[in-house]
């Protein structure tokens, strides 16, 4: 079987943390990456679900009446809420 090299760039901290995890499983980085690639081939995609964080809801002016909003629910400037104060 022919072998190919793959060169990637990764943050030093990410590499070290991943190596520590793989070592605790008895794996080196090459073996772990090969497992990932083989699983991607078997599943015809990434071998785990990928999603982003849900978007933060930003209330529009005039939509606050009768609603309770938590501070984490929006990032709107204070000026947008002066009429409700």
C-alpha positions as CSV (number, residue, x, y, z in Angstrom):
1,X,0.0,0.0,0.0
2,X,1.4,3.4,-1.0
3,X,1.6,6.0,1.8
4,X,1.0,9.8,1.5
5,X,2.0,12.5,3.8
6,X,-0.4,15.2,4.9
7,X,0.9,18.5,6.3
8,X,-1.5,20.6,8.4
9,X,-1.3,23.7,10.5
10,X,-2.9,23.6,14.0
11,X,-2.7,25.8,17.1
12,X,0.0,24.5,19.4
13,X,-2.4,24.2,22.4
14,X,-4.9,22.2,20.3
15,X,-2.2,19.9,19.1
16,X,-0.9,19.3,22.7
17,X,-4.3,18.7,24.1
18,X,-5.3,16.3,21.4
19,X,-2.0,14.4,21.7
20,X,-2.6,14.0,25.5
21,X,-6.1,12.6,24.8
22,X,-4.9,10.3,22.1
23,X,-2.0,9.1,24.3
24,X,-4.4,8.3,27.1
25,X,-6.2,6.0,24.5
26,X,-2.9,4.4,23.5
27,X,-2.9,6.2,20.1
28,X,-0.5,8.6,18.4
29,X,-1.6,11.5,16.2
30,X,-1.1,9.6,13.0
31,X,-3.3,6.7,14.1
32,X,-6.0,9.1,15.4
33,X,-6.1,11.0,12.2
34,X,-6.2,7.8,10.2
35,X,-9.2,6.7,12.3
36,X,-10.9,10.0,11.6
37,X,-10.3,9.7,7.8
38,X,-11.5,6.1,7.7
39,X,-14.7,7.0,9.6
40,X,-15.3,9.9,7.3
41,X,-15.1,7.5,4.3
42,X,-17.4,5.0,6.0
43,X,-20.0,7.6,6.7
44,X,-19.5,9.6,3.5
45,X,-19.1,12.8,5.6
46,X,-17.8,14.0,8.9
47,X,-18.1,11.2,11.5
48,X,-19.8,13.5,14.0
49,X,-22.6,16.1,13.9
50,X,-21.4,19.7,13.1
51,X,-23.5,22.7,14.1
52,X,-23.0,26.3,15.1
53,X,-24.3,28.0,18.2
54,X,-27.9,29.2,17.9
55,X,-27.9,32.9,16.9
56,X,-28.5,35.4,19.6
57,X,-32.0,36.9,19.3
58,X,-31.8,40.7,19.1
59,X,-35.2,42.4,19.9
60,X,-36.3,45.1,17.6
61,X,-37.5,48.4,18.9
62,X,-41.2,48.2,19.7
63,X,-41.2,44.4,20.3
64,X,-40.6,44.5,24.0
65,X,-44.1,45.3,25.3
66,X,-45.6,42.5,27.3
67,X,-42.4,40.4,27.1
68,X,-39.7,39.6,29.6
69,X,-36.2,39.4,28.2
70,X,-33.2,38.1,29.9
71,X,-29.9,39.9,29.5
72,X,-28.4,36.9,27.6
73,X,-31.2,37.1,25.0
74,X,-30.0,40.1,23.2
75,X,-27.1,42.3,22.3
76,X,-29.0,45.5,21.4
77,X,-27.8,48.9,22.4
78,X,-29.5,50.5,25.4
79,X,-30.9,53.3,23.2
80,X,-33.2,50.7,21.6
81,X,-35.0,50.2,25.0
82,X,-35.2,53.8,26.4
83,X,-39.0,54.0,25.6
84,X,-39.6,51.0,27.9
85,X,-37.7,52.5,30.9
